[in-house]
Amino acid sequence: MQSMTEADKIKIALFKKIAKEIKGNYIAVPEVSLPGSVADMLVTNGDIHIYEIKSKADSLSRIKKQIESYKKHAHRVTIVADSKFIQKLKEAPYMEGVGLIEVTSRYQLNSIDEAYKNNNVYSENYLAYWAPIEIRETLRGFPGWYKYDTSEAKAKLLDLLSEDELRRLTIFRIKQKYEEEFWKRMDMIESKGFKEALSSRFDDLGKLRITPLLDIPVYVFREFF
């Protein structure tokens, strides 16, 4: 790990902490793009949890705007920060409801505050996790689906699905898109291939499996018509 950046060392420690503490069918994905920001780590386990890393090489100049963005797209937000930032973050009003984890000099992660659940993620913000091809292909089988452009397909999904149904479907989509990649990363971490484990996307969207809405397994959500 000697040649890795501070932030990447923290990411590896965070992967290990999540694997130890979270139960259930979760996945953890690094570097997920959202409007105006890139989430350092996204975890799905019934809801969406974003972790933002601030290593000792970083600053807090953008943290307020990052938190504001993440709260629009995630049910929980946690800041994972070097010890030197902890006191300032604990006193910051923008940290209300935000989790806080301290990074020690030996890259141990000490939980200070748990993230509160935010139930105010609006339907259109869930679609920020979807690629345009996912939005269109999800409607495959609906009359005239192939004529929709991305904006029309998005409007159709927002009309078809409730907020809770879109939450469930978005989490299904994230897992479908990143699950194989997640297990590859975890295997690499287990074998101490830390740099390889933090490679950017292993698979391109050309190989993306997109289950149409009409074929979504019944366990994902109840009736959506």
TORVEXSE-853150 format. One record per atom (N, C-alpha, C): y, z, x; atom name. Coordinates in Angstrom, 3 decimals, padded with zeros to 6 digits. Last residue first. Example, Ala and Ser with C-alpha at 12.3 -4.5 7.8 and 13.67 -1.06 7.14 Angstrom:
BEGIN
        y        z        x site
 -002.250  007.080  012.850    N
 -001.060  007.140  013.670   CA
  000.030  007.870  012.900    C
 -005.690  007.800  013.190    N
 -004.500  007.800  012.300   CA
 -003.300  007.800  013.200    C
//
This chain:
BEGIN
        y        z        x site
 -001.087 -011.705 -048.382    N
 -000.549 -012.624 -049.386   CA
 -000.195 -011.848 -050.636    C
 -002.374 -010.069 -046.671    N
 -000.992 -010.410 -046.342   CA
 -000.431 -011.456 -047.279    C
 -004.580 -007.304 -046.899    N
 -004.123 -008.583 -047.414   CA
 -002.655 -008.836 -047.067    C
 -004.594 -005.381 -043.831    N
 -005.061 -005.688 -045.172   CA
 -004.442 -006.998 -045.642    C
 -005.360 -006.141 -040.418    N
 -004.510 -005.619 -041.492   CA
 -005.090 -006.015 -042.841    C
 -007.587 -006.206 -038.752    N
 -006.234 -006.174 -038.185   CA
 -005.239 -005.656 -039.209    C
 -009.993 -006.493 -040.044    N
 -009.634 -005.153 -039.581   CA
 -008.195 -005.068 -039.073    C
 -010.351 -009.168 -040.568    N
 -009.852 -008.329 -041.658   CA
 -009.426 -006.941 -041.182    C
 -009.113 -011.455 -038.079    N
 -010.138 -010.521 -038.577   CA
 -009.551 -009.533 -039.585    C
 -007.512 -014.486 -038.992    N
 -007.367 -013.171 -038.371   CA
 -008.432 -012.223 -038.935    C
 -007.455 -016.966 -040.124    N
 -008.718 -016.549 -039.504   CA
 -008.632 -015.180 -038.825    C
 -004.919 -017.453 -041.012    N
 -005.989 -017.509 -042.004   CA
 -007.331 -017.042 -041.452    C
 -003.478 -017.444 -038.630    N
 -003.333 -016.330 -039.559   CA
 -004.477 -016.284 -040.565    C
 -005.455 -018.580 -035.826    N
 -004.552 -018.795 -036.962   CA
 -004.555 -017.601 -037.912    C
 -005.477 -017.378 -032.591    N
 -006.214 -017.327 -033.845   CA
 -005.241 -017.544 -035.003    C
 -005.261 -018.784 -029.658    N
 -004.352 -018.471 -030.755   CA
 -005.146 -018.534 -032.059    C
 -005.607 -018.373 -026.275    N
 -006.341 -018.386 -027.541   CA
 -005.386 -017.955 -028.645    C
 -004.244 -020.312 -023.688    N
 -004.039 -019.232 -024.641   CA
 -004.883 -019.430 -025.895    C
 -004.127 -022.093 -021.706    N
 -005.447 -021.538 -021.988   CA
 -005.393 -020.466 -023.076    C
 -001.459 -022.645 -021.477    N
 -002.335 -023.744 -021.858   CA
 -003.736 -023.272 -022.206    C
 -000.234 -020.442 -020.448    N
 -000.275 -020.551 -021.898   CA
 -001.144 -021.714 -022.372    C
 -002.314 -019.242 -017.700    N
 -001.149 -019.911 -018.270   CA
 -001.329 -020.093 -019.776    C
 -003.202 -016.141 -016.117    N
 -003.546 -017.271 -016.979   CA
 -002.282 -017.914 -017.523    C
 -002.059 -014.187 -014.590    N
 -003.271 -014.819 -014.091   CA
 -003.618 -016.086 -014.873    C
  001.359 -013.466 -013.922    N
  000.344 -013.900 -014.877   CA
 -000.836 -014.606 -014.215    C
  001.642 -011.994 -010.619    N
  002.179 -012.369 -011.920   CA
  001.050 -012.970 -012.746    C
 -000.180 -009.298 -009.110    N
  000.181 -010.707 -009.185   CA
  000.777 -010.989 -010.551    C
 -001.046 -006.755 -008.829    N
  000.296 -006.933 -009.366   CA
  000.768 -008.381 -009.280    C
 -003.486 -006.893 -007.613    N
 -003.445 -006.377 -008.987   CA
 -002.087 -006.579 -009.638    C
 -002.887 -007.593 -005.044    N
 -003.450 -008.614 -005.921   CA
 -003.351 -008.190 -007.384    C
 -002.067 -005.092 -004.108    N
 -001.108 -006.198 -004.156   CA
 -001.594 -007.290 -005.099    C
 -004.489 -003.541 -004.357    N
 -003.270 -003.204 -005.096   CA
 -002.283 -004.366 -005.192    C
 -007.416 -003.256 -004.367    N
 -006.687 -004.509 -004.131   CA
 -005.346 -004.444 -004.842    C
 -009.055 -001.089 -004.877    N
 -007.924 -000.918 -003.977   CA
 -007.262 -002.242 -003.558    C
 -010.822 -001.316 -006.906    N
 -011.320 -001.705 -005.583   CA
 -010.224 -001.680 -004.517    C
 -009.177 -000.553 -009.012    N
 -010.366  000.259 -008.717   CA
 -010.903 -000.039 -007.321    C
 -007.427 -002.698 -009.016    N
 -006.928 -001.364 -008.655   CA
 -008.090 -000.462 -008.270    C
 -009.173 -004.695 -009.881    N
 -008.555 -004.804 -008.564   CA
 -008.017 -003.459 -008.094    C
 -009.757 -003.787 -012.467    N
 -010.839 -003.929 -011.481   CA
 -010.283 -003.996 -010.067    C
 -007.208 -003.989 -013.593    N
 -007.823 -002.675 -013.439   CA
 -008.985 -002.709 -012.449    C
 -006.828 -006.780 -013.582    N
 -005.934 -005.909 -012.817   CA
 -006.599 -004.548 -012.561    C
 -008.857 -007.567 -015.342    N
 -008.860 -008.051 -013.955   CA
 -007.998 -007.145 -013.080    C
 -007.952 -006.354 -017.680    N
 -009.183 -005.867 -017.054   CA
 -009.338 -006.366 -015.626    C
 -005.594 -007.877 -018.128    N
 -005.540 -006.434 -017.943   CA
 -006.782 -005.922 -017.226    C
 -006.603 -010.460 -018.595    N
 -005.762 -010.210 -017.423   CA
 -005.712 -008.721 -017.099    C
 -007.815 -010.000 -021.050    N
 -008.626 -010.409 -019.900   CA
 -007.877 -010.137 -018.596    C
 -005.512 -009.303 -022.642    N
 -006.637 -008.381 -022.429   CA
 -007.471 -008.735 -021.202    C
 -003.317 -010.890 -023.330    N
 -003.325 -010.224 -022.028   CA
 -004.576 -009.398 -021.723    C
 -003.652 -012.109 -025.852    N
 -003.022 -012.853 -024.759   CA
 -003.290 -012.228 -023.388    C
 -004.757 -010.188 -027.479    N
 -005.456 -011.458 -027.323   CA
 -004.942 -012.219 -026.098    C
 -002.744 -008.238 -027.329    N
 -004.075 -007.964 -026.783   CA
 -004.844 -009.255 -026.541    C
 -000.673 -009.602 -028.616    N
 -000.492 -009.130 -027.239   CA
 -001.849 -008.871 -026.593    C
 -001.839 -010.014 -031.179    N
 -001.464 -011.147 -030.325   CA
 -001.337 -010.723 -028.856    C
 -002.078 -007.354 -032.070    N
 -003.275 -008.198 -031.937   CA
 -003.002 -009.361 -031.001    C
  000.641 -006.751 -032.156    N
 -000.222 -006.008 -031.240   CA
 -001.535 -006.761 -031.013    C
  001.382 -008.560 -034.191    N
  001.965 -008.679 -032.851   CA
  001.107 -007.941 -031.828    C
 -000.028 -007.584 -036.386    N
 -000.362 -008.902 -035.868   CA
  000.194 -009.102 -034.462    C
  001.232 -005.101 -036.755    N
 -000.207 -005.170 -036.487   CA
 -000.593 -006.504 -035.858    C
  003.878 -005.977 -037.267    N
  003.574 -005.056 -036.157   CA
  002.105 -005.172 -035.760    C
  003.457 -007.447 -039.574    N
  003.890 -008.150 -038.368   CA
  003.691 -007.284 -037.126    C
  002.759 -005.383 -041.310    N
  001.787 -006.436 -041.033   CA
  002.158 -007.209 -039.774    C
  005.169 -003.953 -041.335    N
  003.958 -003.326 -040.806   CA
  002.897 -004.371 -040.475    C
  006.895 -005.858 -042.518    N
  007.182 -005.318 -041.187   CA
  005.932 -004.709 -040.557    C
  004.939 -008.488 -044.084    N
  005.779 -007.290 -044.099   CA
  005.999 -006.814 -042.672    C
  004.933 -012.036 -044.042    N
  004.420 -010.763 -043.551   CA
  005.426 -009.632 -043.693    C
  006.193 -014.368 -045.011    N
  004.812 -014.052 -045.387   CA
  004.433 -012.600 -045.137    C
  008.723 -014.469 -043.867    N
  008.611 -014.450 -045.320   CA
  007.222 -013.988 -045.773    C
  008.131 -014.596 -041.207    N
  008.932 -013.462 -041.676   CA
  008.889 -013.338 -043.195    C
  006.773 -017.048 -041.185    N
  006.052 -015.806 -040.873   CA
  006.807 -014.587 -041.375    C
  008.926 -018.770 -041.811    N
  007.757 -018.706 -042.685   CA
  006.982 -017.412 -042.445    C
  010.602 -018.433 -039.621    N
  011.082 -018.048 -040.951   CA
  009.920 -017.906 -041.929    C
  008.925 -019.542 -037.637    N
  009.331 -018.136 -037.567   CA
  009.782 -017.644 -038.944    C
  008.830 -022.189 -038.474    N
  007.591 -021.402 -038.455   CA
  007.906 -019.909 -038.406    C
  011.508 -022.872 -038.090    N
  010.931 -022.923 -039.437   CA
  009.656 -022.100 -039.523    C
  011.717 -022.593 -035.331    N
  012.555 -021.765 -036.194   CA
  012.028 -021.749 -037.621    C
  009.844 -024.501 -034.375    N
  009.671 -023.075 -034.096   CA
  010.480 -022.206 -035.055    C
  009.112 -026.817 -037.084    N
  009.550 -026.516 -035.725   CA
  009.481 -025.000 -035.555    C
  006.388 -027.972 -039.063    N
  007.355 -026.912 -038.769   CA
  007.809 -026.963 -037.310    C
  004.384 -029.749 -039.492    N
  005.737 -030.285 -039.537   CA
  006.796 -029.250 -039.132    C
  002.040 -028.380 -039.593    N
  002.276 -029.189 -038.397   CA
  003.676 -029.795 -038.361    C
  001.911 -027.277 -042.159    N
  002.227 -026.413 -041.015   CA
  002.636 -027.212 -039.778    C
  001.319 -028.405 -044.632    N
  002.463 -028.922 -043.883   CA
  002.814 -028.130 -042.637    C
 -000.340 -025.539 -045.781    N
  000.139 -026.881 -046.124   CA
  001.388 -027.262 -045.319    C
 -002.019 -023.862 -043.078    N
 -001.097 -023.809 -044.212   CA
 -000.614 -025.236 -044.524    C
 -003.370 -024.537 -040.783    N
 -004.134 -024.435 -042.018   CA
 -003.280 -024.284 -043.257    C
 -001.414 -022.629 -038.575    N
 -002.394 -023.724 -038.709   CA
 -003.247 -023.501 -039.969    C
  000.318 -020.630 -037.985    N
  000.358 -021.159 -039.352   CA
 -000.613 -022.323 -039.562    C
  000.042 -020.177 -035.316    N
 -000.413 -019.121 -036.224   CA
 -000.486 -019.632 -037.658    C
  001.337 -022.255 -034.074    N
 -000.113 -022.365 -034.260   CA
 -000.670 -021.278 -035.180    C
  004.044 -021.269 -033.990    N
  003.665 -022.454 -034.772   CA
  002.165 -022.475 -035.093    C
  003.855 -018.966 -032.410    N
  004.524 -018.906 -033.715   CA
  004.094 -020.079 -034.585    C
  002.648 -019.923 -030.098    N
  001.954 -018.939 -030.927   CA
  002.540 -018.889 -032.335    C
  004.622 -021.581 -029.057    N
  003.358 -022.184 -029.494   CA
  002.559 -021.218 -030.365    C
  006.655 -019.724 -028.362    N
  006.849 -020.674 -029.464   CA
  005.549 -021.287 -029.976    C
  005.141 -016.473 -027.819    N
  005.580 -017.768 -027.300   CA
  005.769 -018.719 -028.482    C
  006.182 -013.220 -028.838    N
  005.394 -014.417 -029.097   CA
  005.990 -015.627 -028.380    C
  007.850 -011.111 -028.649    N
  006.659 -011.075 -027.805   CA
  005.827 -012.352 -027.916    C
  009.723 -011.485 -030.576    N
  010.169 -011.666 -029.191   CA
  008.983 -011.676 -028.222    C
  008.716 -010.719 -032.993    N
  008.447 -012.097 -032.577   CA
  008.968 -012.402 -031.175    C
  009.731 -008.211 -033.403    N
  008.335 -008.327 -032.971   CA
  008.060 -009.723 -032.423    C
  012.251 -008.758 -034.403    N
  012.145 -008.335 -033.006   CA
  010.705 -008.332 -032.507    C
  011.893 -009.331 -037.075    N
  012.237 -010.440 -036.176   CA
  012.111 -010.062 -034.709    C
  011.318 -006.685 -038.134    N
  010.323 -007.758 -038.094   CA
  010.651 -008.843 -037.077    C
  012.553 -003.923 -036.152    N
  012.630 -004.866 -037.262   CA
  011.709 -006.065 -037.038    C
  011.789 -000.688 -035.559    N
  011.649 -002.011 -034.948   CA
  011.581 -003.019 -036.091    C
  012.029  002.072 -036.202    N
  013.056  001.109 -036.610   CA
  013.004 -000.190 -035.816    C
  010.607  004.262 -035.442    N
  010.049  003.454 -036.525   CA
  011.005  002.358 -036.998    C
  009.826  005.632 -032.449    N
  010.919  004.938 -033.138   CA
  010.300  004.024 -034.192    C
  008.636  008.696 -031.256    N
  008.321  007.420 -031.882   CA
  009.519  006.893 -032.668    C
  009.791  009.988 -028.118    N
  009.678  010.087 -029.572   CA
  009.353  008.708 -030.135    C
  008.148  010.600 -025.046    N
  008.955  009.681 -025.858   CA
  008.715  009.939 -027.337    C
  008.309  013.765 -023.394    N
  007.541  012.756 -024.116   CA
  008.493  011.871 -024.930    C
  009.525  014.663 -020.195    N
  009.760  014.574 -021.637   CA
  008.880  013.481 -022.227    C
  007.970  014.805 -017.774    N
  009.008  015.787 -018.087   CA
  009.262  015.824 -019.590    C
  005.131  014.224 -015.793    N
  005.761  014.042 -017.107   CA
  006.741  015.180 -017.378    C
  005.035  013.005 -012.606    N
  005.075  014.249 -013.373   CA
  005.820  014.029 -014.683    C
  003.203  011.234 -010.390    N
  004.016  011.077 -011.590   CA
  003.908  012.323 -012.450    C
  003.392  010.755 -006.886    N
  002.792  011.442 -008.020   CA
  003.747  011.327 -009.200    C
  004.477  009.643 -004.634    N
  004.163  008.769 -005.763   CA
  003.280  009.441 -006.808    C
  005.440  011.445 -002.880    N
  004.066  010.970 -002.643   CA
  003.554  010.109 -003.808    C
  007.873  012.154 -003.896    N
  007.862  011.431 -002.623   CA
  006.481  010.884 -002.281    C
  007.491  011.567 -007.487    N
  007.688  012.399 -006.297   CA
  007.625  011.527 -005.041    C
  008.997  010.613 -010.396    N
  008.206  010.093 -009.287   CA
  008.508  010.933 -008.046    C
  008.895  011.832 -013.734    N
  009.444  011.945 -012.372   CA
  008.456  011.394 -011.354    C
  009.524  010.460 -016.845    N
  008.492  010.792 -015.860   CA
  009.133  010.779 -014.482    C
  010.522  010.710 -020.163    N
  010.956  010.763 -018.763   CA
  009.805  011.236 -017.892    C
  011.273  009.002 -023.289    N
  010.417  009.781 -022.398   CA
  010.918  009.716 -020.965    C
  013.973  009.287 -025.542    N
  013.322  008.508 -024.483   CA
  012.475  009.431 -023.616    C
  015.462  010.789 -027.282    N
  014.233  010.197 -027.786   CA
  013.438  009.426 -026.750    C
  018.323  010.178 -025.416    N
  017.788  010.843 -026.608   CA
  016.567  010.089 -027.141    C
  019.577  008.983 -023.328    N
  018.158  009.300 -023.157   CA
  017.551  010.008 -024.370    C
  022.245  008.772 -023.706    N
  021.447  007.598 -024.077   CA
  019.943  007.838 -023.913    C
  023.290  011.129 -022.615    N
  023.100  011.040 -024.074   CA
  022.237  009.859 -024.494    C
  021.909  012.605 -019.697    N
  022.512  011.404 -020.284   CA
  022.253  011.331 -021.785    C
  020.590  014.644 -018.427    N
  021.891  014.968 -019.031   CA
  022.510  013.800 -019.799    C
  018.365  013.469 -017.344    N
  018.166  014.565 -018.302   CA
  019.459  014.894 -019.046    C
  019.531  011.728 -015.522    N
  018.891  011.195 -016.714   CA
  018.691  012.285 -017.773    C
  020.406  013.527 -013.576    N
  021.379  012.686 -014.281   CA
  020.784  012.137 -015.577    C
  017.940  014.582 -012.725    N
  018.941  015.444 -013.341   CA
  019.961  014.637 -014.134    C
  016.541  012.256 -011.695    N
  016.049  013.039 -012.824   CA
  017.140  013.867 -013.499    C
  017.046  010.748 -009.470    N
  017.720  010.374 -010.713   CA
  017.471  011.358 -011.864    C
  015.467  011.663 -007.409    N
  016.922  011.761 -007.232   CA
  017.697  011.431 -008.514    C
  012.800  011.110 -008.097    N
  013.321  012.473 -008.255   CA
  014.840  012.540 -008.203    C
  012.592  007.941 -009.817    N
  012.548  008.754 -008.596   CA
  013.239  010.102 -008.839    C
  011.181  007.520 -013.105    N
  012.286  007.498 -012.138   CA
  012.041  008.396 -010.934    C
  010.508  005.900 -015.866    N
  009.729  006.446 -014.748   CA
  010.646  006.373 -013.534    C
  011.224  006.265 -019.241    N
  011.772  005.935 -017.926   CA
  010.944  006.663 -016.868    C
  009.877  004.930 -022.205    N
  009.815  005.973 -021.180   CA
  010.396  005.448 -019.877    C
  009.842  004.431 -025.668    N
  010.408  004.001 -024.391   CA
  010.348  005.179 -023.430    C
  008.157  003.223 -028.566    N
  008.408  004.311 -027.611   CA
  008.945  003.706 -026.321    C
  008.237  000.910 -029.980    N
  008.189  002.159 -030.737   CA
  008.427  003.379 -029.850    C
  010.430 -001.822 -029.125    N
  009.288 -000.943 -028.873   CA
  009.386  000.334 -029.684    C
  012.751 -003.274 -029.526    N
  011.485 -004.002 -029.449   CA
  010.248 -003.120 -029.284    C
  014.966 -001.710 -029.463    N
  014.892 -002.717 -030.525   CA
  013.503 -003.343 -030.620    C
  014.613 -000.241 -027.183    N
  014.477  000.456 -028.465   CA
  014.429 -000.519 -029.643    C
  015.251 -002.109 -025.203    N
  013.858 -001.726 -025.408   CA
  013.649 -001.032 -026.751    C
  018.058 -002.226 -025.409    N
  017.245 -003.401 -025.678   CA
  015.808 -003.009 -025.998    C
  018.742  000.395 -024.682    N
  019.170 -000.134 -025.979   CA
  018.329 -001.345 -026.374    C
  017.697  000.451 -022.078    N
  017.134  001.318 -023.108   CA
  017.494  000.809 -024.496    C
  019.419 -001.403 -020.854    N
  017.979 -001.647 -020.904   CA
  017.329 -000.813 -021.999    C
  021.884 -000.149 -021.068    N
  021.664 -001.397 -021.786   CA
  020.178 -001.720 -021.895    C
  021.343  002.076 -019.367    N
  021.749  002.273 -020.759   CA
  021.490  001.017 -021.588    C
  020.703  000.944 -016.830    N
  019.692  001.666 -017.609   CA
  020.072  001.827 -019.074    C
  022.204 -000.300 -014.961    N
  021.834 -001.079 -016.141   CA
  020.989 -000.293 -017.130    C
  022.643  001.595 -012.938    N
  023.793  000.864 -013.483   CA
  023.464  000.116 -014.777    C
  021.053  003.234 -011.471    N
  021.010  003.410 -012.918   CA
  022.103  002.596 -013.620    C
  019.207  001.537 -008.839    N
  020.343  002.309 -009.345   CA
  020.173  002.449 -010.861    C
  016.487  001.667 -006.379    N
  017.228  001.139 -007.524   CA
  018.486  001.954 -007.799    C
  015.009  002.938 -004.503    N
  015.774  001.775 -004.042   CA
  016.633  001.169 -005.150    C
  013.552  004.793 -005.851    N
  014.684  005.295 -005.057   CA
  015.539  004.164 -004.494    C
  012.966  003.103 -009.031    N
  012.558  003.660 -007.741   CA
  013.785  004.155 -006.984    C
  012.489  003.130 -012.212    N
  013.659  003.224 -011.338   CA
  013.229  003.920 -010.050    C
  010.856  001.334 -014.757    N
  010.751  002.015 -013.467   CA
  012.086  001.970 -012.733    C
  010.069  001.747 -018.122    N
  011.036  001.170 -017.177   CA
  011.024  002.002 -015.905    C
  007.678  001.033 -020.526    N
  008.025  001.891 -019.394   CA
  008.962  001.121 -018.468    C
  007.140  000.857 -023.997    N
  007.707  000.225 -022.807   CA
  008.056  001.294 -021.776    C
  004.704  000.582 -026.397    N
  005.386  001.551 -025.529   CA
  005.844  000.816 -024.279    C
  003.784  000.009 -029.660    N
  004.242 -000.638 -028.426   CA
  005.086  000.351 -027.643    C
  000.728  001.208 -031.215    N
  002.146  000.887 -031.222   CA
  002.498  000.257 -029.886    C
 -001.928  000.918 -030.718    N
 -001.516  001.229 -032.081   CA
 -000.028  001.045 -032.292    C
 -001.199  000.536 -027.944    N
 -002.290  001.414 -028.369   CA
 -001.977  001.882 -029.796    C
  000.121 -001.214 -025.247    N
 -000.154 -001.222 -026.680   CA
 -001.355 -000.330 -026.963    C
  002.685 -001.145 -022.894    N
  001.380 -000.607 -023.269   CA
  001.243 -000.674 -024.780    C
  004.360 -002.698 -020.279    N
  004.214 -002.614 -021.726   CA
  002.798 -002.138 -022.023    C
  006.592 -002.289 -017.627    N
  005.234 -002.097 -018.118   CA
  005.270 -001.987 -019.634    C
  009.146 -003.367 -017.262    N
  008.277 -003.166 -016.108   CA
  006.823 -002.970 -016.515    C
  010.542 -005.892 -019.217    N
  009.916 -004.569 -019.235   CA
  008.976 -004.434 -018.044    C
  013.518 -007.430 -018.726    N
  012.092 -007.584 -018.428   CA
  011.496 -006.184 -018.351    C
  016.158 -008.657 -020.927    N
  015.543 -007.688 -020.012   CA
  014.091 -008.066 -019.746    C
  017.152 -010.457 -022.814    N
  018.091 -009.701 -022.007   CA
  017.484 -008.713 -021.030    C
  014.317 -010.406 -024.739    N
  015.699 -010.884 -024.705   CA
  016.607 -009.954 -023.895    C
  011.634 -009.920 -022.340    N
  012.230 -009.695 -023.649   CA
  013.666 -010.210 -023.600    C
  008.674 -010.272 -020.446    N
  010.044 -010.706 -020.727   CA
  010.429 -010.444 -022.178    C
  006.904 -007.943 -018.643    N
  006.932 -008.667 -019.916   CA
  008.384 -008.989 -020.268    C
  005.655 -006.563 -016.292    N
  006.610 -007.667 -016.268   CA
  006.551 -008.537 -017.528    C
  002.202 -005.592 -016.973    N
  003.467 -005.518 -016.236   CA
  004.337 -006.748 -016.470    C
  000.428 -004.064 -019.550    N
  000.844 -005.361 -019.011   CA
  002.151 -005.194 -018.245    C
 -002.409 -002.486 -020.793    N
 -001.142 -002.296 -020.085   CA
 -000.800 -003.598 -019.363    C
 -004.093 -001.768 -023.889    N
 -003.919 -002.583 -022.690   CA
 -002.552 -002.279 -022.097    C
 -006.543  000.311 -025.609    N
 -005.191 -000.043 -025.184   CA
 -005.231 -001.131 -024.123    C
 -008.396  001.742 -027.536    N
 -008.446  000.344 -027.117   CA
 -007.050 -000.155 -026.743    C
 -008.562  005.189 -026.354    N
 -008.555  004.115 -027.327   CA
 -008.501  002.741 -026.688    C
 -006.250  007.266 -024.549    N
 -007.560  007.004 -025.127   CA
 -007.448  005.831 -026.097    C
 -004.507  007.814 -021.589    N
 -004.513  007.158 -022.895   CA
 -005.953  006.889 -023.328    C
 -004.858  009.008 -019.045    N
 -004.343  009.801 -020.164   CA
 -004.481  009.152 -021.536    C
 -005.850  007.248 -017.119    N
 -006.390  008.604 -017.188   CA
 -006.042  009.301 -018.502    C
 -004.346  004.953 -017.445    N
 -005.802  004.869 -017.593   CA
 -006.434  006.250 -017.761    C
 -001.808  005.978 -016.829    N
 -002.089  005.495 -018.176   CA
 -003.594  005.460 -018.427    C
 -002.156  006.514 -014.101    N
 -001.821  007.596 -015.027   CA
 -002.162  007.203 -016.461    C
 -002.638  003.951 -013.068    N
 -003.653  005.000 -012.944   CA
 -003.413  006.131 -013.930    C
 -000.218  002.639 -013.656    N
 -001.478  002.113 -014.169   CA
 -002.550  003.212 -014.160    C
  001.445  004.268 -012.064    N
  001.572  004.292 -013.518   CA
  000.321  003.723 -014.189    C
  000.695  003.586 -009.488    N
  000.537  004.978 -009.922   CA
  000.592  005.079 -011.444    C
  001.495  000.898 -009.600    N
  000.082  001.230 -009.397   CA
 -000.190  002.659 -009.854    C
  004.264  001.262 -009.916    N
  003.486  000.578 -010.950   CA
  002.001  000.901 -010.824    C
  004.956  002.430 -007.487    N
  005.062  003.235 -008.716   CA
  004.251  002.587 -009.840    C
  004.579  000.267 -005.837    N
  003.778  001.481 -005.613   CA
  003.789  002.363 -006.856    C
  006.567 -001.395 -006.858    N
  005.157 -001.763 -007.027   CA
  004.228 -000.579 -006.777    C
  008.906 -000.058 -006.080    N
  008.615 -000.244 -007.503   CA
  007.151 -000.584 -007.731    C
  008.750 -000.231 -003.286    N
  008.723  001.075 -003.943   CA
  008.318  000.932 -005.410    C
  006.496 -002.899 -002.255    N
  007.811 -002.353 -002.584   CA
  007.653 -000.986 -003.247    C
  003.913 -002.745  000.297    N
  004.379 -002.954 -001.075   CA
  005.767 -002.363 -001.275    C
  002.767 -002.158  002.685    N
  003.656 -003.323  002.651   CA
  004.225 -003.586  001.259    C
  001.113  000.067  002.155    N
  002.274  000.216  003.030   CA
  003.262 -000.929  002.900    C
 -001.213  000.000  000.817    N
  000.000  000.000  000.000   CA
  001.264  000.000  000.852    C
//
